Amino acid sequence: MTEGPTSDEERRAAGMRTRREVLGDVHVDRAVAATTPFTADFQDFITRTAWGDLWQRPGLTRRERSLLTLAITASLRHWDEFALHVRAAVNNGVTDEEIAEALQHCAIYAGVPAANHAFAVARPILEELRGA
């Protein structure tokens, strides 16, 4: 693995940059504004570890990470997270056709009901993003 951010502050800063680039300022600003003393440590944790560590790794592109995230969240039926990452995938250059292919793949490995619902969640988001 190549050398990435090492201190917590460097990981936090890199994570926040990536989080904003992938999820968008509107979502991140809303999440930051909703942070409470109860959730502050968790917000810091996901910024440093998910976005500052995992999404910084060189082994996969952001597009590939987005497709994996869509497949995993659909398979686990985490619909709010799935919807968030449909938008993130588009931000990372994933096409509608590639999202559909990932969901087709999920139908075999995670089940048709999960894939069917994922298509239902993704369709209006993609239509909104594409202006349809």
TAFEN-V811299 format. One record per run of one state. SS is the DSSP state (@ for helix, = for strand, . for the rest). FROM is the first residue (numbers start at 1). TO is the last residue. Records with the same first field share a line. If there is no record, write none. Layout:
BEGIN
SS=FROM-TO / FROM-TO
END
This chain:
BEGIN
.=1-7 / 24-24 / 34-39 / 52-53 / 57-61 / 76-78 / 92-95 / 110-111 / 131-132
@=8-23 / 25-33 / 40-51 / 54-56 / 62-75 / 79-91 / 96-109 / 112-130
END
